[in-house]
């Protein structure tokens, strides 16, 4: 397939890299990039959720109370916030690939060391370091993937890649339920550290730098052509200059946080932060505490873990949302998802003592909640221009992580107040309504179109 007329600028004869991506079918090389990013996010989800699944074992082995467990549950979330907020500006300045490989290596080593911890304080410190790597990996995987997508399929492909996170979190639950009785809770962390370190080798060898980033930073045309030729074949051979277009102008030399907080983007940025923050209040409140809450409601440890693992598994619905986002108003689609999230979380609280309906409620709630939450990075990636995309996605994820911290402490506080099962879930449902309102405001503010 040849390049479209829009692919080249008449004045400079420079080939527009986004037009190249739009004009050609999604290639095997792009599927390779997708696979590598998918596994980054998969291992991110596994390592993030692992602490919740081993929590009952920690309480039993180290004689830790529920309130005493809150610091170790939230330690990684502080790291996640810091890692995301630091890595975005670094990736906008130095590139996506380097930051990604370093981040995956960091959380792999830290998780491996966590398996050797002998006390709660050491484990808490190592979970913080793990979080730094996890926080840096996620936004840059999303950013790099989105920058290799054709415009018409960006949301569905990015969402499909991001499904690795809830799948990794759910996979961790099923593995924990099987592994802990045989090898103890440390085996879960050993696996969570070893797999990412193997992935780092593949990233260094196979993962390319973002082609849009290379154009923005004026990399040599030969290097850009080498990557594009694996997507567009002979149609880019001999091209001596590459360019790209953005839907909205950015001040010369402006990049990173300066773009995110500029007049054109600040309100949309704030609403993205608020919506993602509230979504993670729900996610971490439930992922970290559902096994404990279900056990207190009368289920045994293994059943509690298995039922709780259904919650993150539902995130595969993000592929459907991605399809809808590519065809309809993305803000409204995700806002509807958060409204349904609030309703379904409330439903879980009504099913204590009825295992069959509890399983259904948890799966439905997980599907709508994780579908909405997993769609947010694609929404953010489409919102920002190339010069601020990594920072925009990373800061949404980073600030949102404080919602995860709040969620972890929220349930600890609610249980300390001796609220009953149904009331706890009713309170946890409220952030879904706030996230819905934030996206409605973002839409009403007439946010810039995606590039």
N, C-alpha and C positions, 0 to 999 in steps of 0.2 A: 504494500500500500504506500502511495506517495504522500508527501506532505501537503497539507491543506494550504490554500492561498494565504491564510492568516499566519502560517508558520514562519514567514520571512518578512522582514521589514523592508519596504521598497527603498528606503534611504540608505540603510546600512547593509542590506542583504544578509542580515543576521538571522539565523534560524531561531524561532521562539521555541524553547524547550517544552513548555506546557502544551503547545500545539502539536509537538511531536508525540507526547504522551497521549493526547486526545485522539490523534489520527491513527493510532495503531492498536491492535488487540493487546490485551494484557498478556505479556510474554512470559515464557518460562523463567527468564531472569527476574522479572518482577515477582513471580511466585516464589522464587528463592528468597528475595528480600522479605516478602510476606512471611515465609516460614521462619526465618531467623528472628524477625520481630515478634512473631507469634510465640515462639519459645521463650524469648526474653520476658514477655508479659506473663506467660504460663508459670515460669519459675518465680516471677515476682508475686503472683497470686498465691502460689504454694507457700513461699517463705513468709509472706505477710500474715496468712491465716493460720500458719502452723502453731503459733503460740496459743491460740484459742483452743485448738484441738488437744494440746497437751496440758492445758490448764488444770483439768480435774486430777491428772496424775501428779502434777507439781504440788497441788494442794495436799494430796495424800502423802507424798514422799517427804516433803519438807515442812509439813504441818503449817501451811499458810492459810490464812483466812481469806475470804472473798475481797475484803477491802485491802488486805495486804498484797493481793495479787494485782491490783490496779496498776501500780508503777511498771511492772514488767510487761503487762498487756499494752500499755501506752508508750513504752520507751521507744519502740520501733517507729511509732507514729510521729514522735518528735523528730527522729532522724529522717523519716520520710518527708516531712515538711521542709527541713533544712536542706536535704539533698536535692529536692525538686527546685527550690527557690534559688539555690546556688548554681545548679547545673544548667538551667535555662539560659541565663546570660552567657555562661561559658560556651554552650553549644552554638549560640548565635554569633559568638566571636571566633571560636576555634574549630567549630565543626561538630556534626552529630556523631560520627563514627567513633572518634576518640573518646568522647564522653561516655558513649554507650558501653564500649568494651571495658573501660575502667570501672564503670558503675557495676556491671555484672560481676567482674572479678572481685570487687569490694564486698558485695553482699554474699557472694559464694564463700569467701574466706571467713567472714564474720559469722555466718550461719554454721559453718563447720566448727569453728572455735566454740560456738554456743553449746554444742553437744558435749563439750568437756567441762562446762561450768559446774562448780561444786556448791555454789550458794546463790541465793536470789540476787544479791547485789552484783555479782559478776555477770550473771545471766542478763540482768537489766542493762548493764553497760554494753554488753555485746549486742543486745537487741537494738540499742540505739545506733551502733555502728552499722549493723545490718540495714537498718532503716535508711541511713545515709545513701547506701548503694541502691536500695530499692527505689528511693525517691528520685534519684538521678536517672535511673534506667527508664522508668515508665514514660515520662513526657517526651523523651528523645526518641524512643521507639515509635510513639504515636506520630511525632513530627516527621521523622524520616519516612515512615510509611506513607503518610499523607502527601508527601512531596514527590512520590513516585506514582501517584494515582491519577488517572484521567478525571477531569472535572465531573463528568456525568456519573461516575461510580465511586467518588471519593468517600462518601459517607458509608456505603455498604461495605467497602473493602476495609476501611479503617475500623469500623465497628466489628467486622469479622475477626480482624487481628486482635482487637481489644478483648474479644471473648476469651482469649487465653487467660485473662486474669481470673474471672469467676470459675472457669474450668479448672485452673490450677488450685484455687482455693477449695473447690469441691473435691478434687482429686486428693488433696491433702487430707480431707476429712475421711474419705474412704480408706486411704492408706493408713492413716493413724489408727482407725478402728481395727484394722487387721494387724498392724505392726506392733503397736504398744503392748498387747497381751503377750507377744512372743519375745520381743527384744527391748521393750521399754521405750519411754518417751524420747530418749536420746537418739534412737535410730531414725526418727522423723527428721531431726535436725541434721544428722549426718547425710541423709539423702538430699535434703534441701541445700546443702553446701557443695556436695560433689557434682551434681548435675550442672549448675551454672558455671563451674570452673571448666568443665568440658566444653560448654557452649562458647566460652571466651575464645578458645582456639579457632572455632569455626567463624566467629565474628571477625577476627583479625585477618583470616585468610579470604573469606568470601563476601563480607558485607562492604558495599561501596559507600562512598560519601554521598549525601543528598545532591542530586544533579542541580536542583534549584539553588541550593546553597553555593555550589561551585560557581554558578553563573553570577550570583550576587556578589561573591568575593573575587570575581574576575580570575578564576583559575585558568591555566592554559587551555586553549581550545582543544588541543590534542587529548588531554585528560578527560574533558567532557565528552568528546566524540567517542572515546573508547567505551564509555559507559552507555551512551545512547545507541551505539551501534549494536549492542546486545539486545536492545529493545526494538529499534527501527531498522536494523540491518543496513543495507547498502545505501538507503535513502539519505543518510547523513555523512556518507563518505565524501571527503573533499570539502566539507563545510569548514570555513575558517573563522567563523564568528557566531557566537550564540548569545541570545538575549531572552528576556522574559517580561511579561507584563503583569502589573498589579491592578486590581480593580479600583484602588484608591491611592492617591499620591501620598508619599511619605517624605518628610523633609530630608534633604540631602544629608547623608552621614548619620541619620537617626536610626537607631536600632535598639533591640532589647527592650528594657523597661521604659525607655523614653517613648517608644511606640505604644506600648501597652497602656500607659497612663496619659497619652496625648488626648487632645480635645475630642478627636474623632472616636476614641476607643474607651475612654475611662468608664463611662456608665455601663457599657456592655461588659467590660472587664469586671466591674463590681458585681453585676448580676450573675455572671458566670461563677465568680468566687462564692457568692452566697448560695447559689443552687447546689454547687458541688459540695460545699461545706455541709449543708443540710442532708444531702444524700449520704455522705460518709458518717454523719451522726447515726443514721439508721443502720448503715452497713456494719460498722464496727460494734455498735451496741449489741447487735444481734449475732454477728459471727463470733465475737468474743464471749458472749454471755449465754447464748441459747443452750449450749450443752449443760451449763450449770443450772439454768432456770428449768430446763426440761427434767433434769435429774431431781431437782427439788419438787417438781410437780408429780413425781412418782415413777419416772422411767429409769431403767437401769443405765449404767454408764455407756455401754456399747450402743444401745438403742438411742440414747440422747445424742451421741456423736453422729450416728448415721442419719437421724432425722435432721439435725442441724446442718449436715453436709448438703442436704437438698437445697438449702437457701441460696448459696452462691452458684450452684449448678444451673439455676434458671437464667443466668446471664446470657446464654446462647441466643435468647430472643432478640439480642441487639442486632443481629443480622437482618431481621425483619424490619426493625426500626430504621436501620441504615437504608434499606430499600425505600421506606416511606420518606426519609429525610432527603433523598436524592430527587424525589418527585413532588413533595409538598413542603410547607413551611416547617423547617426543622425545629424552631423554637416551640411552636405549638404542639408538635408531635411529642417532644420530650416532656412538655408541661402536662399533657394528658397522662403520660406515663407516671409522673410523680403524684398526680391526683389519685390514680389507681393504686399506687404504692401505699398511700395513707390509708385507704380503705382496706387493703389486704393485710397490712400489718395489724390493724385493729382486729381483723378477723382471727388472726392467730391467737390472740388473747381470749377469744371466746371458746376455744376448743380444748382447754385443759381437761385431761381425763378421757378424751376420745381420740385414741391413737390414729385411727383411720382418717378422720377429718383433720387432725393436726398435721398429718403428712401432706394432705392435699393443700391445706392452707399455707404451710411453709413453702411448698413448691410454687404455688401461685404467687405468693408474696415475693419470693426470690426471683421469679421470672419477670414480673413487672418492675420491681425495684432495681435489679441489676441491669435490665434492659435500658431503663432510663439513665442510670448512672454510667453504664458502659458507653452510652451514646454521647456523653458530654465531651470527651476529648476530641471526637470528630467535629462536634459543633465548634469547639474552641479553635481547632486547627483551620477550619474553614473561615473563621471570623478574622484572623490576623494575617497581615502580609508576611512575606518571607523573612524580612529583616527583624520581625518581632515574634515570629510564630513559635519558636522553641521557648522563648521566655513567656509568651502568653499562655501556652499550654502548661508549662512547668509551674507558673505561679498559680494558675487555677488549681492544679493538682496539689501544690505545696500548701497553699492557704486552706484548701479543702481538707488536708490532713489534720488540721486542728479540729475539724469537725469529728474526725475519727477519735481524737484524744477526748473530746467532749463526750462522745458516745460511750467510750469505755468507762469514764467516770460517772456518766449519767446513770447507767444501770446500777453501778455500785452504790450510788447515793439513794436510788429508788428502793433497792433491796434493804439498805440500812434503815430506811424509813418504814420498812415492813409493809410496803404496798403489795397488794395481791397480784397474781399472775396477769389477770385481764387489765388491771390499771396500768401496770408497767408497759404493756404493749400499746395501750391507748396513748400514753404519753410519747412513746417512741414514734408513733404514727404522725404526730404533729409536724415534725420537720419536712415531711413530704409535701404538705400544703404550702409551707413557706417556699420550698424550692419551686413549686408550680408558679407561685406569685412572682418570683424573681425572673423567671423566663418570660412571663407575660410582660413585665416591665421592660425587659430587654427588647422584646419585639415591638412594643409600643414606642420605644425610643428610636426606632428606625435605624438599627445598627447597620454598619457598612455591609455590603454584599461580599461574599467570599470571592477570592481571586481565582 
